[in-house]
Amino acid sequence: MSENPRRANPITHWLASLAGKTDRPAVLVKELGKRDRRRMLKHFLALDTNDRLLRFGTVLPDEQVHAYVNKIDFSRDIVFGVFSNVFQLVGVGHLAFGPAEPGRAANTSKERVAEFGVSVSSSARGQGVGTRLFQRASIHCRNSDIDTLYMQCLSTNRTMMHIAKKAGMEIKREYGEADAYLHLPPPSPGSVMREALDEQLAVIDYTLKANARAAVKWFTPRKRGK
């Protein structure tokens, strides 16, 4: 079955209309939690050698992928995901927050810099999944009073470079690597409402897909052992 998150689906198009995105199929981005760790691991393990190089800057063996996923602190970092119509995780964006800048006022405790990393399954390429994950991460940073969103990738990572240029990020290249910075404006009532609506729609979409997946498993006859 196709894992295309933008495949024609009446529920998805209805959700898109609520979000004011009827001009294109919706790619809904949901915040992930501890219960999604297994699906995240499955997503990363399915990345081939080149995709792991582009995502992590090095070719991580399976055991290090396990370690990376197990060490994600959901109480500190934010992880976003995109699910296909068959409830497969086809895109993951990891937003890691850095320490507060030295000399910052004592009554402000929020971090000011965040680093973003993204990966997209081969079955979902070219559908705007990476861009939507980046957009969701940037609006979350803006609403959290983060000053700068930062991405580091190989200069040969054309997808990430395209996302960075499209977002108007400041890009610095050195020794085959690229650092991209996006300076964010302060939050506004509109940006806060936008993020809340995006998450609500994604939760509805997630629930519908999860229930559909459970129904398929329930009604699929199980093979009896000999």
C-alpha positions as CSV (number, residue, x, y, z in Angstrom):
1,M,0.0,0.0,0.0
2,S,1.2,3.5,-0.7
3,E,2.5,5.6,2.1
4,N,1.7,8.9,0.3
5,P,0.4,11.3,3.0
6,R,-1.2,13.5,0.3
7,R,-3.1,10.7,-1.4
8,A,-6.7,11.6,-2.2
9,N,-8.7,11.2,1.1
10,P,-12.0,12.9,1.9
11,I,-11.1,13.3,5.6
12,T,-7.8,14.8,4.8
13,H,-9.3,17.3,2.4
14,W,-12.0,18.2,5.0
15,L,-9.2,18.9,7.5
16,A,-7.4,20.9,4.8
17,S,-10.5,23.0,4.3
18,L,-10.7,23.8,8.0
19,A,-7.1,24.9,7.9
20,G,-7.7,27.1,4.8
21,K,-5.5,24.9,2.6
22,T,-7.9,23.7,0.0
23,D,-5.4,24.8,-2.8
24,R,-3.3,21.6,-2.1
25,P,-3.6,18.3,-0.4
26,A,-2.8,18.7,3.3
27,V,0.4,17.5,5.0
28,L,-0.6,17.5,8.7
29,V,2.2,17.7,11.3
30,K,1.6,16.3,14.8
31,E,3.7,16.7,17.9
32,L,5.1,13.2,18.9
33,G,5.5,11.8,22.4
34,K,7.0,8.8,24.2
35,R,4.4,6.4,22.8
36,D,5.6,7.2,19.3
37,R,9.2,6.1,20.0
38,R,8.7,2.7,18.4
39,R,7.4,4.2,15.2
40,M,10.2,6.7,15.2
41,L,12.8,3.9,15.5
42,K,11.1,2.1,12.6
43,H,11.3,5.2,10.5
44,F,15.0,5.8,11.1
45,L,16.0,2.2,10.7
46,A,14.3,2.2,7.3
47,L,16.6,5.0,6.1
48,D,19.3,3.7,3.7
49,T,23.0,4.6,4.0
50,N,22.8,7.8,2.0
51,D,19.7,9.0,3.9
52,R,21.3,8.4,7.3
53,L,24.4,10.3,6.1
54,L,22.2,13.3,5.1
55,R,20.1,13.2,8.3
56,F,22.9,12.7,10.9
57,G,26.0,13.9,9.0
58,T,27.4,10.4,9.3
59,V,26.3,6.8,8.6
60,L,24.9,5.7,11.9
61,P,24.8,1.9,12.4
62,D,21.5,0.4,13.7
63,E,22.7,0.2,17.4
64,Q,23.5,4.0,17.4
65,V,20.1,4.7,15.8
66,H,18.5,2.8,18.7
67,A,20.6,4.8,21.1
68,Y,19.6,8.1,19.5
69,V,15.9,7.4,19.6
70,N,16.1,6.1,23.2
71,K,17.9,9.2,24.4
72,I,15.4,11.7,23.0
73,D,14.1,13.7,26.0
74,F,10.5,14.6,25.2
75,S,10.3,16.9,28.3
76,R,13.0,19.1,26.8
77,D,13.0,18.7,23.0
78,I,10.1,18.7,20.6
79,V,9.6,16.1,17.9
80,F,7.1,16.4,15.0
81,G,5.8,13.7,12.7
82,V,3.8,13.2,9.5
83,F,1.7,10.0,9.2
84,S,0.7,8.5,5.9
85,N,-2.9,7.3,5.2
86,V,-1.9,3.8,6.3
87,F,-0.6,5.2,9.7
88,Q,3.1,4.9,8.8
89,L,5.5,7.6,10.1
90,V,7.0,9.1,6.9
91,G,8.5,12.3,8.2
92,V,10.2,13.2,11.5
93,G,11.5,16.6,12.6
94,H,13.5,16.9,15.8
95,L,13.7,20.3,17.4
96,A,16.5,20.4,20.0
97,F,16.8,23.5,22.3
98,G,20.2,24.9,23.3
99,P,21.1,26.6,26.6
100,A,20.1,30.2,27.3
101,E,22.6,32.8,26.1
102,P,25.1,34.0,28.8
103,G,24.2,37.3,30.4
104,R,20.5,37.0,29.7
105,A,18.2,38.5,32.2
106,A,17.6,36.3,35.2
107,N,13.8,36.5,35.0
108,T,13.8,34.9,31.5
109,S,14.2,31.2,31.4
110,K,13.3,30.2,27.9
111,E,15.9,29.0,25.5
112,R,16.8,31.4,22.7
113,V,18.3,29.0,20.1
114,A,16.9,25.7,18.7
115,E,18.5,23.2,16.2
116,F,16.3,21.4,13.7
117,G,16.9,18.0,12.0
118,V,14.5,16.3,9.6
119,S,14.2,13.1,7.7
120,V,11.6,11.9,5.2
121,S,10.9,8.4,4.0
122,S,11.7,7.6,0.4
123,S,8.0,6.9,-0.3
124,A,7.0,10.4,0.7
125,R,9.6,12.5,-1.1
126,G,8.6,15.4,-3.2
127,Q,5.3,16.0,-1.4
128,G,6.3,18.9,0.8
129,V,6.7,16.8,4.0
130,G,10.1,18.3,4.9
131,T,8.9,21.8,4.2
132,R,5.8,21.4,6.4
133,L,7.9,19.9,9.2
134,F,10.2,22.9,9.0
135,Q,7.3,25.4,9.0
136,R,5.7,23.7,12.0
137,A,9.1,23.8,13.9
138,S,9.6,27.5,13.0
139,I,6.2,28.6,14.2
140,H,6.7,26.6,17.4
141,C,10.0,28.4,18.0
142,R,8.5,31.7,17.3
143,N,5.7,31.1,19.8
144,S,8.2,29.9,22.4
145,D,10.3,33.1,22.1
146,I,13.2,31.4,20.4
147,D,15.3,34.0,18.6
148,T,17.1,31.7,16.1
149,L,16.3,28.4,14.4
150,Y,19.4,26.6,13.3
151,M,20.1,23.8,10.9
152,Q,23.3,22.0,10.1
153,C,23.7,19.7,7.1
154,L,26.0,18.6,4.4
155,S,26.3,21.0,1.5
156,T,25.3,18.1,-0.8
157,N,21.9,17.8,1.0
158,R,19.9,19.5,-1.7
159,T,16.6,19.0,0.1
160,M,17.7,20.8,3.2
161,M,19.4,23.5,1.3
162,H,16.3,24.1,-0.7
163,I,14.2,24.3,2.5
164,A,16.8,26.8,4.0
165,K,16.9,29.0,0.9
166,K,13.1,29.0,0.5
167,A,12.7,30.1,4.2
168,G,15.2,32.9,3.7
169,M,17.8,31.4,6.1
170,E,21.3,32.8,6.3
171,I,23.6,30.1,5.0
172,K,27.3,29.7,5.7
173,R,29.3,26.9,4.0
174,E,32.6,25.5,5.1
175,Y,34.4,22.2,4.6
176,G,31.5,20.5,2.9
177,E,29.0,21.5,5.6
178,A,26.4,24.2,5.7
179,D,25.0,26.1,8.7
180,A,21.7,27.8,8.2
181,Y,20.1,30.4,10.5
182,L,16.6,31.8,10.6
183,H,16.0,34.8,12.8
184,L,12.4,34.7,14.1
185,P,10.0,37.5,14.9
186,P,8.2,37.6,18.2
187,P,5.0,35.7,18.6
188,S,1.7,37.2,17.7
189,P,-2.0,36.2,18.4
190,G,-2.2,34.9,14.8
191,S,0.9,32.7,15.1
192,V,-0.3,31.2,18.4
193,M,-3.7,30.5,16.9
194,R,-2.1,29.0,13.7
195,E,0.0,26.5,15.8
196,A,-2.9,25.5,17.9
197,L,-5.1,24.9,14.9
198,D,-2.4,22.9,13.1
199,E,-2.0,20.7,16.2
200,Q,-5.7,20.1,16.6
201,L,-6.2,19.1,13.0
202,A,-3.2,16.8,13.2
203,V,-4.5,15.1,16.3
204,I,-7.9,14.5,14.6
205,D,-6.1,13.1,11.6
206,Y,-3.8,11.0,13.8
207,T,-6.8,9.6,15.7
208,L,-8.8,8.7,12.5
209,K,-5.8,7.0,10.9
210,A,-5.0,5.1,14.1
211,N,-8.7,3.9,14.4
212,A,-8.8,2.9,10.8
213,R,-5.5,0.9,11.2
214,A,-6.9,-0.8,14.3
215,A,-10.1,-1.7,12.4
216,V,-8.2,-3.2,9.6
217,K,-6.2,-5.4,12.0
218,W,-9.4,-6.4,13.8
219,F,-11.3,-7.5,10.7
220,T,-8.3,-9.1,8.9
221,P,-8.6,-12.9,9.4
222,R,-5.6,-14.3,11.3
223,K,-3.8,-17.3,10.0
224,R,-4.3,-20.3,12.3
225,G,-1.2,-22.3,13.2
226,K,-1.0,-25.8,11.8
